[in-house]
Amino acid sequence: RVWFKSKFGMEACEIPRDTSCCAHVVNARQPIVCHDTTTDSRFNDSPCTLEAGFRFYMGHPIIPPGTRHVIGTVCVIDTKPRKSVPQEMQDLFHQMVSVVNGMVSMTINLAQK
């Protein structure tokens, strides 16, 4: 399952992982930016696009240091397609990913003590 830990303007709290946009990030093990999910073959027949109305997706895998396991993703979703991603949004997204990775590292370090 995919749980939305923070959201604005969405009703859903969770969706099945196998049909989620995030599943592609987990499988690819690298960031994905999709400007319009209706024109991308990975997403155009997904319930996220067809039922939930996702049009823009930007996701980044969370891979704890010292492992090769993707334990989740950080993503930004919008119901409107985007022609480009402003630099400010990219910077904020990368800061968000860094914060999450730092929290995961800290949790792992505390658990090992």
C-alpha positions as CSV (number, residue, x, y, z in Angstrom):
1,R,0.0,0.0,0.0
2,V,0.9,3.6,-0.5
3,W,0.0,5.9,2.4
4,F,-0.2,9.7,1.9
5,K,1.5,11.1,5.0
6,S,0.9,14.7,4.0
7,K,-1.7,15.9,1.5
8,F,-3.8,18.8,0.4
9,G,-7.0,18.6,-1.7
10,M,-7.1,14.8,-1.8
11,E,-9.7,12.5,-0.2
12,A,-7.7,9.3,-0.4
13,C,-5.4,8.4,2.5
14,E,-3.9,5.3,0.8
15,I,-4.0,3.4,-2.5
16,P,-2.8,0.0,-3.7
17,R,1.0,0.1,-4.3
18,D,0.9,-2.1,-7.4
19,T,-1.1,0.5,-9.4
20,S,0.6,3.6,-7.9
21,C,3.0,6.0,-9.6
22,C,5.4,5.3,-6.7
23,A,5.7,1.7,-7.7
24,H,7.6,2.8,-10.8
25,V,10.0,4.8,-8.7
26,V,10.6,1.7,-6.4
27,N,11.1,-0.6,-9.4
28,A,13.4,1.9,-11.3
29,R,15.3,2.8,-8.0
30,Q,15.7,6.3,-9.3
31,P,13.7,9.6,-9.4
32,I,10.9,10.0,-11.9
33,V,9.3,13.2,-13.2
34,C,6.2,12.9,-15.3
35,H,4.8,16.2,-16.5
36,D,1.5,14.7,-17.8
37,T,0.5,11.2,-16.7
38,T,-2.1,10.9,-19.5
39,T,0.7,11.0,-22.1
40,D,3.1,8.6,-20.3
41,S,2.7,4.9,-21.0
42,R,3.8,4.1,-17.4
43,F,0.9,6.0,-16.0
44,N,-1.9,6.6,-18.5
45,D,-3.9,3.5,-17.7
46,S,-3.3,3.7,-13.9
47,P,-6.2,4.2,-11.5
48,C,-4.2,7.2,-10.2
49,T,-4.6,8.9,-13.5
50,L,-8.0,7.6,-14.5
51,E,-9.8,7.6,-11.2
52,A,-7.9,9.9,-8.8
53,G,-7.1,12.5,-11.5
54,F,-3.3,12.7,-11.0
55,R,-1.7,14.5,-13.9
56,F,1.7,15.5,-12.6
57,Y,4.0,13.2,-10.6
58,M,7.5,13.7,-9.3
59,G,8.9,10.9,-7.1
60,H,12.2,10.0,-5.4
61,P,13.2,6.7,-3.8
62,I,14.2,6.4,-0.2
63,I,17.2,4.1,0.1
64,P,18.8,4.0,3.5
65,P,22.6,4.4,3.6
66,G,24.4,1.1,3.5
67,T,21.5,-0.8,2.0
68,R,20.2,-1.4,-1.5
69,H,16.5,-1.6,-0.4
70,V,14.0,1.0,-1.4
71,I,11.8,1.5,1.7
72,G,9.5,4.1,0.2
73,T,9.3,7.3,-1.9
74,V,8.9,11.0,-1.4
75,C,6.6,12.4,-4.1
76,V,4.7,15.5,-5.3
77,I,1.4,15.0,-7.1
78,D,-0.9,17.4,-8.8
79,T,-4.1,17.2,-10.7
80,K,-2.8,19.7,-13.3
81,P,-0.1,18.8,-15.8
82,R,3.1,20.9,-15.8
83,K,5.2,21.8,-18.8
84,S,8.2,22.3,-16.6
85,V,9.2,22.2,-13.0
86,P,10.4,25.5,-11.6
87,Q,13.8,25.5,-10.0
88,E,12.4,26.6,-6.7
89,M,10.1,23.6,-6.7
90,Q,12.9,21.3,-7.6
91,D,15.0,22.7,-4.8
92,L,12.2,22.3,-2.2
93,F,11.6,18.8,-3.4
94,H,15.3,17.9,-3.0
95,Q,15.4,19.5,0.5
96,M,12.3,17.4,1.4
97,V,14.1,14.2,0.2
98,S,17.2,15.2,2.2
99,V,15.1,15.7,5.4
100,V,13.4,12.3,4.9
101,N,16.7,10.5,4.2
102,G,18.2,12.2,7.3
103,M,15.3,11.0,9.5
104,V,15.7,7.5,8.2
105,S,19.4,7.5,8.8
106,M,18.9,8.8,12.3
107,T,16.3,6.2,13.1
108,I,18.6,3.4,11.8
109,N,21.5,4.7,13.9
110,L,19.4,4.9,17.0
111,A,18.0,1.4,16.5
112,Q,21.6,0.0,16.2
113,K,22.7,1.5,19.5
